[in-house]
Amino acid sequence: MESINLNRLAYFAAVVDAASFTQAADRLGITKTVVSQQVARLEQELKTSLLVRTTRRVEPTEAGRLLHARCVMILREAENAFAELAQTNTEPVGLLRIAAPNDYGSYTLAPITAAFSKKFPNCPVDLVLADSRIDLVASQIDLAIRVGWLDDSSLQARRIGNFRQLLVAAPGIVKKRAVTQPGNLPSLPFVANGALREPLQWQFTKNDFDRQTVRMTQALRINTTPAVLAATLAGAGLSVLPDFLVTNEIKNGRLVHILPAWTLPAGGIHAVYPAARFRPRKVTAFVEMLIEEHKRKDGMRSR
């Protein structure tokens, strides 16, 4: 097969996005005839039908949907490359789409994106918060932040920080019962985080060799971490929450760190990218800012 004309991919993607040859032509600034001819030639080159034309809309065939998903990625990579090469300096430009879980995104990432937008006004940020995993390619995400433990994946990742998990409760909860060791915990109500695989079972470690696995007694089960925090602050029970979410609450006395001599498994904070040879400057600049913020906070904790 001869090499594909990339302009035809752009015309085809525009038709699918607009569901119309006429609207695609208007967006591209060319005639409808040119768009129709180029898409027809693309179908001839690929020897397959890509679009179904009706009186009202243009819909992609199954082959068309598969090609469109690839086109979006190819064309976006090309746009990023041209934007990067066209710059006379290293300032990031272009829309930066970031995905992150609700808790980390709301409490840590949102302030950093605000600072990034102020520093680089030509690089607007679209922050997508969701506790479910997002398909980075299909959702056109430049960068995802994943908190915890990475699954095996074809995605590229960089560790940017760590976090501790802390067992906490409102002061009124711990005043009612003495808690001196993990074995005391099942007698207390627990707010389970439904976003976790094993929200009730936890392993506590002391002095690197004393380990105790405890199964908590569920009082509530909530599927988002910020809501788990809110219920814990309201006195619904103990819960395990990441340190970046509860450090200030512990300092101001709204929460108490339970069994501070015992530790729970720590986790990592990772920047995850779609696999690509080219990394846009907007992505690397944001990750650099995020790493610096983690170093600053780690330095404050160590003092």
C-alpha positions in Angstrom: 0.0 0.0 0.0 1.3 3.5 -0.8 1.9 6.0 1.9 -1.2 7.7 3.3 -1.7 11.4 2.8 -1.9 12.8 6.3 -4.1 15.7 5.1 -6.7 13.0 4.3 -6.6 11.8 7.8 -7.3 15.3 9.1 -10.2 15.7 6.7 -11.7 12.4 7.7 -11.3 13.2 11.5 -13.0 16.5 10.9 -16.0 14.9 9.2 -16.4 12.4 12.1 -16.1 15.1 14.7 -18.7 17.3 12.9 -20.9 14.4 11.7 -21.2 16.4 8.5 -19.1 17.1 5.4 -20.5 20.6 5.2 -19.6 21.6 8.8 -16.2 19.9 8.4 -15.4 21.9 5.3 -16.4 25.1 7.2 -14.1 24.3 10.1 -11.2 23.5 7.7 -11.8 26.5 5.5 -12.1 24.6 2.3 -15.0 23.4 0.0 -17.2 20.5 0.8 -16.2 19.0 -2.6 -12.5 18.8 -1.6 -13.3 17.2 1.7 -15.6 14.6 0.1 -13.1 13.8 -2.6 -10.2 13.4 -0.1 -12.2 11.1 2.2 -13.3 9.0 -0.8 -9.6 8.6 -1.9 -8.7 7.6 1.7 -11.4 4.9 1.5 -10.0 3.8 -1.8 -6.5 3.6 -0.5 -7.6 1.6 2.6 -10.0 -0.5 0.5 -12.7 -0.2 3.2 -15.8 2.0 3.9 -15.1 4.5 6.7 -18.4 6.5 6.7 -22.1 5.8 6.4 -23.9 8.8 4.9 -27.6 9.5 5.8 -29.9 12.4 5.0 -29.1 14.0 8.4 -25.7 12.8 9.6 -22.5 11.1 8.7 -21.6 8.2 11.0 -18.4 6.2 11.1 -18.4 2.5 10.3 -16.7 0.1 12.8 -13.5 0.5 10.7 -14.0 4.3 10.7 -14.3 4.4 14.5 -11.0 2.5 14.9 -9.3 4.7 12.4 -10.7 7.9 14.0 -9.3 6.9 17.4 -5.8 6.6 15.9 -6.2 9.8 13.8 -6.9 11.8 17.0 -3.7 10.6 18.5 -1.6 11.0 15.4 -2.9 14.5 14.6 -2.5 15.6 18.2 1.1 14.4 18.3 1.8 16.3 15.1 0.3 19.4 16.5 2.4 19.1 19.7 5.5 18.6 17.6 4.9 21.6 15.4 4.0 23.7 18.4 7.2 22.7 20.2 9.5 23.2 17.1 7.8 26.5 16.3 8.7 28.0 19.7 11.7 30.4 19.9 11.9 29.7 23.7 11.0 26.9 26.0 7.7 28.3 27.3 4.9 25.8 27.3 1.9 26.4 24.9 -1.3 24.7 24.1 -4.1 23.0 26.1 -2.8 20.6 28.8 -5.3 17.9 29.8 -4.6 16.2 33.1 -6.4 13.4 34.8 -6.2 12.6 38.6 -8.1 11.0 41.4 -10.6 13.2 43.3 -8.7 13.4 46.6 -5.2 14.2 45.3 -6.6 16.4 42.5 -8.8 18.5 44.8 -6.4 19.0 47.7 -2.9 19.0 46.0 -3.2 19.3 42.3 -5.8 22.1 41.9 -3.5 24.7 43.6 -0.6 23.6 41.5 -2.6 23.9 38.3 -3.6 27.4 39.3 0.1 28.4 39.8 1.0 26.8 36.5 -1.7 28.7 34.6 -0.5 32.0 36.1 3.1 31.2 35.2 2.3 30.0 31.7 -0.8 31.9 30.5 -0.5 30.5 27.0 -0.9 27.0 28.3 -4.5 26.5 29.7 -5.2 23.5 31.8 -8.1 21.1 31.7 -8.1 19.1 35.0 -10.3 16.0 34.9 -10.9 14.4 38.4 -12.3 10.9 38.6 -11.5 7.9 40.9 -12.0 5.5 38.0 -9.1 4.8 35.6 -9.4 6.9 32.4 -8.2 5.7 29.0 -5.5 8.3 28.3 -5.5 7.9 24.5 -9.3 7.8 24.0 -9.8 10.7 26.3 -6.9 12.7 24.8 -5.2 13.1 28.2 -1.6 14.4 28.1 -0.8 13.4 31.7 -2.4 11.4 34.5 -1.5 11.3 38.2 -2.0 8.0 39.8 -1.8 7.5 43.6 -1.0 4.2 45.1 0.5 1.2 43.4 0.8 1.0 39.6 -0.5 -2.0 37.7 1.5 -3.5 34.9 0.9 -1.3 31.9 2.2 -0.2 28.5 2.0 3.4 29.8 5.1 5.3 30.7 5.4 6.4 34.3 7.6 8.5 36.6 7.5 8.5 40.4 7.1 12.0 41.6 6.5 11.5 45.3 5.3 9.3 48.1 2.6 9.3 50.7 1.8 7.7 54.0 -1.5 6.1 55.0 -2.6 7.2 58.5 -5.3 5.7 60.7 -7.3 8.7 62.0 -10.5 9.5 63.8 -12.4 12.5 65.3 -11.3 13.2 68.9 -14.6 12.0 70.3 -14.2 8.5 68.9 -10.9 7.8 70.7 -12.0 9.2 74.0 -14.6 6.5 74.3 -12.3 3.6 74.0 -8.6 3.0 74.8 -6.6 2.1 71.7 -3.2 0.8 72.5 -2.6 -1.8 69.8 -4.1 -2.9 66.5 -6.0 -5.7 68.1 -8.3 -3.1 69.8 -9.5 -1.7 66.4 -12.2 -4.2 65.4 -14.3 -3.0 68.4 -14.5 0.5 66.9 -16.7 1.7 63.9 -14.8 2.1 60.7 -15.5 4.2 57.6 -14.5 2.1 54.6 -13.2 3.6 51.4 -15.1 1.7 48.6 -12.6 2.9 46.0 -10.0 0.5 47.5 -9.7 -3.2 46.7 -9.6 -4.3 50.4 -11.1 -1.4 52.4 -11.5 -3.3 55.6 -8.3 -5.3 55.9 -5.1 -3.5 57.0 -1.6 -4.6 58.0 0.2 -2.6 60.7 3.9 -2.7 61.2 6.0 -1.7 64.2 9.8 -1.7 64.4 10.1 -3.4 61.0 9.3 -6.9 62.4 6.1 -6.8 64.5 3.3 -7.1 62.0 -0.4 -7.4 62.7 -3.2 -7.8 60.2 -6.6 -6.4 61.3 -10.0 -6.6 59.8 -12.0 -3.5 60.7 -15.7 -3.4 61.5 -17.6 -1.4 58.9 -19.9 1.4 60.0 -20.1 3.1 56.6 -18.8 2.4 53.1 -18.3 5.4 50.8 -16.8 5.3 47.3 -14.9 8.6 47.2 -12.0 9.6 49.4 -13.1 13.2 50.1 -16.5 11.9 51.3 -14.7 9.4 53.6 -12.8 12.3 55.1 -16.0 14.3 55.6 -17.7 11.3 57.4 -14.6 10.7 59.5 -14.5 14.4 60.6 -18.2 14.1 61.5 -17.4 11.3 63.9 -18.7 8.3 62.0 -15.7 6.2 62.9 -12.0 5.6 62.3 -10.6 5.5 58.7 -7.3 5.2 56.9 -6.6 8.2 54.7 -3.5 9.6 52.9 -1.3 12.0 54.7 -1.7 14.8 52.1 -5.4 14.8 52.9 -5.3 14.8 56.8 -2.0 16.4 57.9 -3.6 19.8 58.4 -6.7 18.3 60.1 -4.4 16.5 62.6 -2.4 19.8 63.2 -5.6 21.8 64.0 -7.0 19.1 66.2 -10.0 18.0 64.1 -8.5 14.6 63.7 -6.3 12.4 65.8 -3.6 10.1 64.5 -4.4 6.7 66.0 -1.5 4.3 66.9 1.3 6.6 65.5 4.0 4.1 66.5 2.5 1.6 64.0 2.8 2.2 60.2 0.6 1.2 57.3 1.9 0.4 53.8 3.1 3.6 52.0 2.3 4.4 48.4 3.7 6.2 45.5 2.5 9.2 43.5 3.2 8.7 39.8 3.0 10.8 36.6 1.7 8.5 33.9 1.9 9.3 30.1 0.7 7.7 26.9 3.5 5.9 25.3 5.2 8.3 22.8 8.7 9.3 21.7 7.8 13.0 21.9 7.0 14.6 25.2 5.5 18.1 24.8 7.1 20.9 26.8 3.8 21.6 28.5 3.8 18.1 30.1 7.5 18.2 31.2 7.1 21.7 32.7 4.0 20.7 34.7 5.7 17.5 36.0 8.8 19.6 37.0 6.6 22.0 39.0 4.8 19.1 40.6 8.1 17.5 41.7 9.4 20.7 43.2 6.2 21.1 45.2 6.5 17.6 46.6 10.2 18.3 47.5 9.1 21.5 49.3 6.4 19.7 51.3 8.8 16.9 52.1 11.3 19.4 53.4 8.7 21.0 55.6 7.7 17.7 57.1 11.4 16.8 57.9 11.9 20.0 59.8 
